[in-house]
Every structure is written in structure tokens, then in C-alpha cells.
Amino acid sequence: MSSFQRFDTDATVPLSERDLRLRWFVFHKAIRDMSGKKWQRVLGRMLGVNTVRYKVARFFGRPLLQLVRLVRGSPRVKKRIVAPLIAPTVFPHNFRPPTASPPVAVGASEDYSSLVEVVVLDESNDSATAVITSLNELVASTDAPWLFLTDRSVSDADQRSALAALLARANDGDDVVFADEFGPTQDAPIFKSPAVAPHTLWSYNTVGRPALVRVTALRDAGGVSLEAGWAFEHDLYLRLRERDARFHHVAVLLRAGRPAVGFSASHISDDSCRVVRAALERRGLVATVAPGALAGLVTWKLAPPSPAPSIDIIIPTRDRLDLLRRCLQAVESKTTYTNYNIIILDNDSKDAATLEFFATTKYRVVPCPGVFNYARIVNRGVRQSSADFIVTLNNDTVLDTPDWLERMVSLASLADVSFVGACLLDSDGRFEHESIVIAPYPQHLRTDSNYMHVDHFVSATRDVAAVTGAVQMVRRELWESIGGMDEELRVTMNDIDICLRSQLDGHFVIYTPDVRLYHHVGSSRGKLDPLEDRNRFIQRWDIFGSFRDPFFPASLQLLGETIFYLPR
């Protein structure tokens, strides 16, 4: 079932120009009110959004600011000599850890014994085998519809409050109801995404605690696995996800989460690898599995299909032979995959050296004349391809991972996957793209600037709303089946739009941090971002309206360059 819905069908009333302006106004006002320096917020209120005053100030003020930066020294140069990024102690920056436990919720003092079997564990001292055996006996005999696991370290008040909050929001069709948790660091809680997506779940336990599990669903899944060790909950959620169980995320931060030992590598990492390896084997996948950089994080690498499918790398370009040569040289010298070819898409190059190169290169050059329209250029390139898979690649990228095509095609070959994207670094080696989140507007996730916290979420190979067209892989037949890129989105949003459209039938888009390229953003065609493209995208997906990114924590929003906490 798709997590997305289009709003530009014949039955949909289109947004008026006034509605669009109002949505932009509210969005920019939220950025002004919640981020930036005080003088920026004051100046923003004075100028307004997209007003004549704003445009005049931008026209005269932008060159002045650039001159000031030049005199003071380029920030980009400074970045090269500063110390590596140190994550903040509080995340998100506006989160304020409570100094005391919250008051017990209304109804939390009720007797829930007939509804919930509460199992108190002691993970620091109990044996995993003994706990699992006891759980299976309880599941087989209980009449209660729900199971709730907690730890001895959780106070009775926090336990009752969590139970009340989850039960109050549980629906008849839910199999698992779970909430955000404080985790081992009170200043940086674990905020969870609404969707329990299958490929992210291979990377780590995205459900965690507190959670209610429906007993009948647990029985139908065969109970708790003895082989899972202390990762038995992760294993259970993997098996429930395979059975299309219904997971219901409650965007409330509760204290009845996992104990500190649950985030210890010696306690959980080996068991996590074991249950993920078993999940991949159940799906018939050959993979290598290893502990990740964080406790409980799993690094998994699928074997590429055999025989190796054909891949066409499609590179749009216009002159800038220096960029194109550098891009091609990196691909040619580093790529370990053999069954690939390159198609160069020429959008009216005029430079004599570039034309001479096109005349002598071993690669196919496809003329794409006319006013720059990225979607039309790429669609033309795909029509010239007969390969099994295609990769769209910007000419201002430089490959860094030799087995990039093996890693990406192993993911793109999965039956439930459409697009696969990679990690992009800027020229200073800082993260420039770690997937695209839409919360509430599409932006690149970057741990070096807007998501300044290294956690399981940002470190994982994971399901995402979209990935940048600077490097995307997709099965060619799937591209053609959805009609390719929307050529009315001429310059921007076309890559995000096709990712969303590819998921309307239940496919997933995957971002992998294990493939890296350098991206000299804006080097080839400047910074083009027409408002009409953005407005068409907003209309189609009801951005700033009902759209919710199911793969990004529901309690967070990204405004400008800052992640903010939204208390619920």
C-alpha cells in the first residue's frame, strides 16, 4: 500500500494562486520565527515574503553580503581548517529535557490487567533464553489481547503513563503500537518514523520500546525466537513486517523505553546481526552482515545479481568539458563493475574542445537540443537505452566508491524497490546529500549542517521519500512504466516527483550511505530553481497541506538549516 497520494487528478480542485502564496508565506514565516539570528527575523518581518521590498533588498543586498564574505575570508576555505564537526549535546536544538517525570496521564491509574500482560525484564541480569522461554509460555496461556515489555529500571509511574498513552491511541486493526523513547541520552531522544519500512528494519530495530504487541499477532508469527537472543524484539518485528502486520506509531515521547544495557554493543550487536541475517535468508537473499558503528546498527551488503545485469550511466552535459572529463575519469578508473556503458546527453554544447571530444569519444553522444529541460533530456537518454538498469549521473560528480554499481544494483534488483540513491559529499568532504526528507518541504538531509546528530536513523541504509537525481539507479522498465520524469517540471523537483510516483504502487526508494560521490553542486548549469516547478510539485503532492513524510520522524521538522522538535 502506498504512503503517498496525488492531488492533481481530474477530481481534485487545484490550489489557487492565492492558496499557493499563502502556503509559501506560512512556510517562510515559520523559518523566520524559529531560525536565524534576531536581526534576520526582524528584517524578514519587515520585508515580507516574495514582496517587491524583498526582491529589491535581495537584488542590492546579496552582492554586498558576498563582498563582505570575500573581505572576511571565504567560509568554504575556513571549513577546511576547522576541527571536525562535533554533534551537539541537545538534539533537536529546541528540545528541552524535562527535569522531572511527567504527571501520570488521566486513566493511568486504572487496572489494565485484563487488557495487557505486563512483563518486567531485567536485561542486566536475566538470561535471554530464560526470558524468551517464559514469554512463549505466557503468550500461549494469556487471555489479555496485548503484551507490554518493560524493564526493572522503569518506574511504576512511567510504566503506567506509557501504557495509558499507548492504549488510548490503539485501534482495533493495530498489531503493534509504539512511541518515541528517551533512549540512553536524555538530551537526544529517539524519534521514530511513522512507517516501519522493511529495508530500514534490516538496519536496526526501528520500533524499540515502549510498544504494545497484539498477542494474537505474536502467536500467528510463531512466538518469540529462542535463537534471537536479546534481539528477540527486533526479530519479532521483522517477522511481523513480513506478514504485513499493522504498525501504529504514536508521536509522543515516553519514558518506558529500553534500558541502558540495551544500547550496549556487547549486549545487542551480535544478536542484531543474527536476526537480520535470518530475515535476509527468509527472503532468499545472499548477503554479508556485520555490526555497524552504533550498537544494534547492522551493516548489510547484498550480493549483486548473477549474471550481472546491464547498466547504462546517463550523463547530461553542456560544454564544461573539464567537469565531464573528471566525472568520466573517476568512473572509468574506479568502477569495478564491468557490464556498464555510458550515454552522454549533449544539450547544445558550443565549445570547440567539447565538440571535438564528442566526435572522438568511445561513448555514445545523444543530441538533446533546446532550452534546458532536465526532465526532457534525461527521458530522451532513457529512450536511447536498452540496458536493464539506468543511472542518472550529474557531470559535476566524482565517484569515490569503486563497487558503487554492485551495491546499488543489488538494492535496485529487489522486487519491492524502485529508486536507489547514494551519499554525496561537497568539495570540502562535508555531507551534501543523505537522502531527501519532506518535512514539510523537500530538503537534503545533511549531518554536517541540518541534522547535527549521528544516530541509527541517519547512519542506516534506509527507506526514504526520495533521493537526488544527481545519482539515481532504477530498473529501466520501471522508469518507462511510470512515464519517466514529468517534463513540465523542467528544472527542479522532477527527481523527487518521480521517486514519489514510483512508490504509488507500493515500491520503496532506498538511500545507502555505503556509496559515496563528491558533488560540486551547481557547477554545470548554475542555480536554477523556477517557482513554477515548485508550485506544480506543491499542487501535485499537497505540500504544506496533508503531505507527511512517512520515513522521517513525525516529531521533527526541517526549517531552513535546522531540525526542530514538535511536541505532541
C-alpha positions in Angstrom: 0.0 0.0 0.0 1.3 3.4 -1.0 2.1 6.0 1.6 1.5 8.8 -0.9 -1.4 10.3 -2.8 -1.5 12.6 -5.8 -3.7 15.8 -5.7 -3.6 16.8 -9.4 -6.2 14.4 -10.7 -9.3 15.5 -12.6 -11.4 15.1 -9.4 -9.1 17.4 -7.4 -9.7 21.1 -7.1 -6.4 22.8 -7.9 -4.9 25.3 -5.5 -5.4 28.9 -6.4 -2.6 31.3 -6.8 -3.7 32.9 -3.5 -3.5 29.5 -1.8 0.0 28.8 -3.1 1.2 32.3 -2.0 -0.3 31.7 1.5 1.4 28.3 1.8 4.7 29.8 0.9 4.1 32.7 3.3 3.4 30.4 6.2 6.4 28.2 5.5 8.8 31.2 5.2 7.3 32.8 8.3 7.9 29.5 10.3 11.6 29.6 9.1 11.9 33.2 10.2 10.2 32.7 13.5 12.2 29.6 14.5 15.6 30.0 13.0 18.1 32.6 12.0 19.6 35.4 14.1 17.4 38.1 15.7 18.3 40.8 13.1 17.3 38.3 10.3 13.9 37.6 12.0 13.3 41.3 12.4 14.3 42.1 8.8 12.3 39.2 7.5 9.1 40.6 9.1 9.8 44.0 7.6 10.4 42.8 4.1 7.8 40.0 3.9 7.9 37.1 1.6 8.2 37.4 -2.2 7.3 41.1 -2.0 8.7 44.0 -4.1 10.6 45.1 -0.9 12.1 41.7 -0.5 13.2 41.5 -4.2 14.8 44.9 -4.1 16.6 44.1 -0.9 17.8 40.8 -2.3 19.0 42.5 -5.6 21.1 45.1 -3.8 21.9 43.2 -0.6 23.1 39.9 -1.9 26.2 41.4 -3.8 27.0 43.4 -0.7 26.9 40.3 1.5 29.1 38.4 -0.9 31.6 41.3 -0.9 31.6 41.2 3.0 32.2 37.5 3.0 35.1 37.9 0.5 36.8 40.5 2.6 36.3 38.4 5.8 37.5 35.3 4.1 35.6 32.5 2.3 33.6 30.3 4.7 34.3 27.4 2.4 38.1 27.9 2.8 37.7 28.2 6.6 35.9 24.9 6.7 39.0 23.1 5.6 41.0 24.1 8.6 38.4 23.9 11.4 38.1 20.9 13.6 35.7 18.1 12.6 32.0 18.5 13.4 31.1 17.8 17.0 27.5 16.8 17.4 25.5 19.0 19.9 24.6 17.7 23.3 21.0 18.5 22.7 19.1 17.4 19.6 16.9 18.8 18.2 18.3 22.2 19.3 15.0 23.4 20.7 14.4 20.2 22.7 14.4 20.8 26.4 14.7 17.6 28.5 12.1 17.6 31.3 13.6 18.0 34.8 11.1 15.6 36.3 8.8 12.8 35.2 5.6 14.0 33.5 2.4 13.8 35.6 0.6 10.4 35.3 -1.8 10.6 32.4 -5.5 10.5 33.0 -6.6 6.9 33.3 -3.1 5.7 34.0 -4.1 4.5 37.5 -6.7 2.2 36.0 -6.3 -1.6 36.3 -5.2 -2.8 32.8 -4.5 -6.4 33.9 -7.4 -7.7 31.7 -6.1 -5.8 28.7 -2.3 -6.1 28.9 0.2 -8.6 30.1 3.0 -6.5 31.5 6.3 -8.3 31.6 9.1 -6.7 33.6 12.6 -7.8 32.4 16.0 -7.3 34.0 18.2 -7.2 31.0 21.3 -6.6 33.1 21.0 -9.9 34.9 18.4 -12.1 33.2 19.2 -14.8 30.7 17.8 -14.2 27.2 17.0 -17.9 26.9 15.1 -17.9 30.2 13.2 -14.7 29.3 12.2 -16.0 25.8 11.0 -19.3 27.2 8.9 -17.6 29.9 7.5 -15.2 27.3 6.4 -18.0 25.0 4.7 -19.8 27.9 2.9 -16.6 28.8 1.8 -15.9 25.2 0.4 -19.3 24.9 -1.7 -19.1 28.0 -2.8 -15.4 28.4 -6.3 -14.1 27.7 -5.1 -10.5 27.5 -5.1 -9.0 24.0 -1.9 -7.0 24.4 1.7 -7.7 25.6 3.8 -4.9 27.1 7.5 -5.3 27.8 9.3 -3.1 30.2 12.5 -3.1 32.3 13.1 -3.1 36.0 14.8 0.3 35.6 11.5 1.9 34.6 9.5 3.4 37.4 5.9 2.2 38.0 4.6 5.7 37.2 6.4 5.8 33.9 5.2 2.3 33.1 1.6 3.2 33.8 1.8 6.5 32.0 3.2 4.8 28.9 0.5 2.1 29.0 -2.2 4.7 29.2 -0.8 6.7 26.3 -0.5 3.7 24.0 -3.8 2.1 24.9 -5.6 5.4 24.4 -4.4 5.5 20.8 -4.6 1.8 19.9 -7.0 0.9 17.1 -8.8 -2.4 16.5 -6.7 -3.2 13.5 -3.3 -2.4 15.1 -0.8 -5.2 15.7 1.9 -3.1 17.2 1.5 0.4 18.8 4.8 2.1 19.7 6.1 5.6 20.7 9.2 7.7 20.8 11.6 7.0 23.6 14.3 8.8 25.6 16.9 6.2 25.0 20.3 6.3 26.7 20.8 10.0 26.2 18.1 12.2 27.8 19.2 15.2 25.8 18.8 13.5 22.4 15.8 11.2 22.4 15.0 8.5 19.8 12.4 10.0 17.5 10.8 7.4 15.2 9.3 7.4 11.7 5.6 6.6 11.2 6.4 3.9 8.7 8.1 0.7 9.8 9.7 0.2 6.4 11.2 -3.2 5.5 14.7 -2.2 4.4 15.3 0.2 7.3 14.2 -2.6 9.7 17.0 -4.7 8.3 19.4 -1.9 9.5 18.1 -1.6 13.1 15.2 -2.0 15.4 13.0 1.0 14.3 10.2 0.1 16.8 12.0 -0.3 20.1 10.0 0.5 23.2 7.6 1.4 24.6 5.4 -0.8 22.5 2.2 -2.8 22.7 2.2 -6.1 20.7 -1.1 -7.8 20.0 -0.9 -11.3 21.4 -2.8 -13.0 18.5 -0.3 -11.5 16.0 2.5 -12.8 18.1 1.0 -16.2 18.2 0.4 -16.2 14.5 4.0 -15.3 13.9 5.2 -18.4 15.9 6.0 -16.7 19.1 9.4 -15.4 20.2 12.5 -17.0 18.7 15.0 -18.6 21.0 17.8 -18.1 18.6 17.3 -14.3 18.6 18.9 -13.7 21.9 18.4 -10.1 23.2 17.4 -9.0 19.8 14.2 -11.1 20.1 12.0 -7.9 19.8 13.8 -6.9 16.6 13.4 -10.4 15.2 9.7 -10.3 16.1 9.1 -7.0 14.3 11.0 -8.3 11.3 8.7 -11.4 11.1 5.6 -9.3 11.8 6.6 -6.9 9.0 7.0 -9.9 6.6 3.4 -10.8 7.5 2.1 -7.3 6.7 1.3 -6.6 10.3 -0.1 -3.2 11.0 2.3 -0.9 13.0 0.9 2.3 14.5 3.4 4.9 15.6 2.4 7.4 18.3 4.3 10.6 18.1 4.6 11.0 21.8 7.9 10.9 23.8 7.5 8.4 26.7 9.9 7.2 29.3 9.2 3.4 29.4 11.9 2.7 26.8 14.8 0.3 26.6 17.4 0.2 29.5 20.9 1.5 29.1 22.3 -2.0 28.6 20.0 -2.4 25.6 22.2 0.1 23.8 25.5 -1.7 24.6 27.3 -3.3 21.6 28.3 -6.3 23.7 24.7 -6.9 24.7 22.9 -6.4 21.4 25.1 -6.1 18.3 25.8 -9.8 17.6 22.2 -10.8 18.2 21.0 -8.0 15.9 23.3 -9.3 13.1 21.9 -12.8 13.6 18.3 -11.8 13.3 18.9 -9.6 10.3 20.8 -12.4 8.6 17.9 -14.8 9.2 15.5 -12.2 7.8 17.5 -11.9 4.6 17.8 -15.7 4.3 14.0 -16.0 4.6 13.7 -13.7 1.6 16.3 -15.9 -0.3 18.9 -13.1 -0.4 22.7 -13.7 -0.2 24.3 -11.0 1.9 27.2 -10.2 4.2 26.1 -8.9 7.6 28.2 -7.1 10.2 27.8 -4.8 13.2 27.6 -1.1 12.4 29.2 1.8 14.0 26.5 2.1 16.7 25.2 -0.6 19.0 22.3 -2.5 17.3 23.0 -0.9 13.9 23.5 -3.6 11.2 25.5 -3.1 8.0 24.3 -5.5 5.3 25.5 -5.8 1.8 23.5 -7.8 -0.7 25.3 -9.9 -3.4 24.6 -8.4 -6.9 22.5 -10.4 -9.3 24.2 -13.1 -11.4 24.6 -12.9 -14.3 25.4 -9.2 -14.0 22.6 -7.1 -15.5 23.5 -4.3 -17.9 23.6 -0.8 -16.7 23.6 2.5 -18.7 25.0 5.5 -16.9 23.3 8.6 -18.4 25.2 11.9 -18.0 23.6 15.2 -19.2 26.1 17.9 -20.1 26.5 21.2 -21.9 30.1 22.3 -22.6 32.1 22.3 -19.3 34.4 19.6 -20.7 36.6 19.9 -17.5 33.7 18.6 -15.4 32.7 15.9 -17.8 36.3 14.6 -18.2 36.8 14.5 -14.4 33.4 12.6 -13.9 34.3 10.1 -16.7 37.8 9.5 -15.5 36.6 8.7 -12.0 34.0 6.3 -13.3 36.5 4.6 -15.7 39.3 4.3 -13.2 37.4 3.3 -10.1 34.4 1.3 -11.2 34.8 -2.5 -10.5 31.6 -3.5 -12.2 32.1 -4.5 -15.8 28.7 -4.7 -17.6 28.1 -1.0 -17.9 28.1 1.7 -20.6 27.9 5.5 -20.6 25.5 7.6 -22.7 26.3 11.3 -22.8 23.4 13.7 -23.4 24.5 16.9 -25.1 22.3 19.9 -24.5 23.6 22.3 -27.2 27.3 22.4 -26.4 29.1 25.1 -28.4 32.7 24.9 -27.1 35.1 23.6 -29.8 37.0 21.4 -27.4 33.8 19.8 -26.2 32.6 19.1 -29.7 35.9 17.6 -30.6 35.7 15.3 -27.6 32.2 14.2 -28.6 33.5 13.4 -32.1 36.2 11.1 -30.7 34.8 9.6 -27.5 34.1 5.9 -27.4 30.8 6.6 -25.7 27.5 7.3 -27.4 26.6 11.0 -27.5 22.9 11.8 -27.9 22.0 15.3 -29.0 19.3 16.9 -26.8 18.8 20.4 -28.3 16.6 23.1 -27.0 16.0 25.2 -23.9 17.4 23.5 -20.8 14.8 21.0 -19.5 16.5 18.4 -17.3 13.5 16.0 -17.3 13.2 16.0 -21.1 16.9 15.5 -21.5 17.0 12.5 -19.2 13.8 11.0 -20.7 15.5 11.2 -24.1 18.5 9.4 -22.8 16.5 6.6 -21.2 14.7 6.1 -24.5 18.1 5.6 -26.1 18.9 2.9 -23.6 18.3 -0.8 -23.8 20.0 -1.7 -20.5 18.4 -3.5 -17.6 19.1 -0.6 -15.3 19.9 3.1 -15.7 21.8 5.5 -13.6 21.3 9.3 -13.9 24.6 10.9 -13.0 25.4 14.6 -12.9 28.5 15.7 -14.8 29.7 17.6 -11.7 30.0 14.4 -9.6 33.2 12.5 -8.9 33.0 8.8 -7.9 34.6 7.7 -4.6 33.3 4.1 -4.1 34.7 1.5 -6.5 31.9 -1.1 -6.1 29.1 1.5 -6.3 27.3 -0.2 -9.1 27.4 -3.6 -7.4 26.0 -2.1 -4.2 23.3 -0.1 -6.0 22.1 -2.8 -8.4 21.8 -5.3 -5.6 19.3 -3.0 -4.0 17.6 -1.9 -7.2 17.1 -5.5 -8.1 14.8 -6.2 -5.1 11.2 -6.7 -6.3 9.8 -4.0 -3.9 12.4 -1.3 -4.7 12.2 1.4 -7.3 15.0 4.0 -7.0 18.3 3.8 -5.1 20.3 6.8 -4.1 23.8 7.4 -2.7 25.6 9.7 -0.3 27.0 12.9 -1.8 29.8 15.0 -0.3 30.7 18.6 -1.2 34.2 19.6 -2.3 35.2 20.0 1.3 34.2 16.5 2.2 31.1 17.5 4.2 27.8 15.7 3.7 25.7 17.4 1.0 23.0 14.7 0.5 22.0 11.9 2.8 18.5 11.4 1.3 15.7 13.9 0.8 13.2 14.5 3.5 9.9 16.3 3.1 9.1 17.9 6.4 7.4 20.0 5.3 9.3 20.9 2.1 11.8 18.8 0.2 15.4 19.3 1.5 18.6 17.4 1.5 19.4 15.7 4.8 22.9 16.6 5.9 24.5 15.6 9.2 27.1 18.3 8.7 24.5 21.1 8.8 20.8 20.5 9.4 20.8 17.0 11.1 23.7 17.5 13.5 23.3 14.3 15.4 24.8 10.9 14.4 22.2 8.3 15.3 20.8 5.0 13.9 18.4 6.8 11.7 20.9 8.9 9.7 23.6 6.2 9.7 21.4 3.4 8.2 20.7 2.1 4.8 17.1 3.1 4.8 13.8 3.6 3.0 13.2 7.3 2.2 10.8 9.6 0.4 13.2 10.5 -2.3 16.9 10.7 -3.5 18.5 13.3 -5.7 18.7 12.8 -9.4 22.4 13.7 -9.2 22.9 9.9 -8.8 19.9 7.6 -9.0 19.6 4.0 -10.1 16.3 2.4 -11.3 15.2 -0.5 -13.4 14.7 0.9 -16.9 11.3 -0.9 -17.4 10.0 0.6 -14.2 11.1 4.1 -15.3 9.2 3.6 -18.6 6.1 2.1 -16.8 5.6 5.3 -14.8 6.2 7.5 -17.8 9.6 8.8 -16.9 10.2 12.3 -15.5 7.5 14.9 -15.7 8.8 17.3 -18.4 6.6 20.1 -17.1 8.9 20.1 -14.1 11.6 21.4 -16.3 14.5 22.1 -13.9 13.7 21.2 -10.3 11.6 18.7 -8.3 11.5 16.3 -11.2 13.8 13.8 -9.4 11.8 14.0 -6.2 8.5 13.8 -8.1 9.5 10.6 -10.0 10.6 9.0 -6.7 7.2 9.7 -5.1 5.3 8.5 -8.2 7.4 5.3 -8.2 6.0 4.5 -4.8 2.3 4.8 -5.6 2.1 1.1 -6.3 3.9 0.1 -3.1 7.6 0.2 -4.2 10.2 1.7 -1.9 13.1 4.2 -2.5 16.3 3.3 -0.7 19.2 5.5 0.3 22.5 3.8 1.0 25.4 5.6 2.9 27.8 3.0 1.6 28.1 4.6 -1.8 29.8 8.0 -1.9 30.5 10.5 -4.6 31.7 14.1 -4.5 29.3 16.6 -5.9 30.4 20.1 -7.0 26.8 21.3 -6.8 25.7 24.0 -9.3 29.0 23.8 -11.2 27.5 23.0 -14.6 24.2 25.0 -15.0 24.2 27.4 -12.1 21.5 27.5 -9.5 18.2 27.2 -11.4 15.1 26.9 -9.4 11.9 28.2 -11.1 9.0 28.9 -8.9 6.5 27.3 -11.4 8.3 24.0 -11.0 8.0 24.2 -7.2 4.3 25.2 -7.3 3.4 22.4 -9.7 5.1 20.0 -7.2 3.3 21.5 -4.2 -0.1 21.2 -6.0 0.5 17.6 -7.0 1.5 16.3 -3.6 -0.3 18.8 -1.3 2.9 20.0 0.2 2.4 22.2 3.3 -1.0 20.6 3.5 -1.8 17.0 4.1 1.5 15.6 2.9 3.6 13.7 5.6 6.9 12.0 5.0 6.4 8.5 6.5 10.1 7.8 6.5 11.1 10.8 8.7 10.4 11.1 12.4 7.0 12.6 12.9 8.0 14.7 15.8 10.7 16.6 13.8 10.5 19.2 11.1 13.3 20.7 9.0 13.1 24.5 8.6 15.9 26.1 6.7 19.1 24.6 8.1 17.7 23.5 11.5 15.8 20.5 12.8 13.1 21.4 15.2 11.2 19.4 17.8 7.4 19.4 17.6 6.0 18.4 21.0 2.8 16.4 20.7 
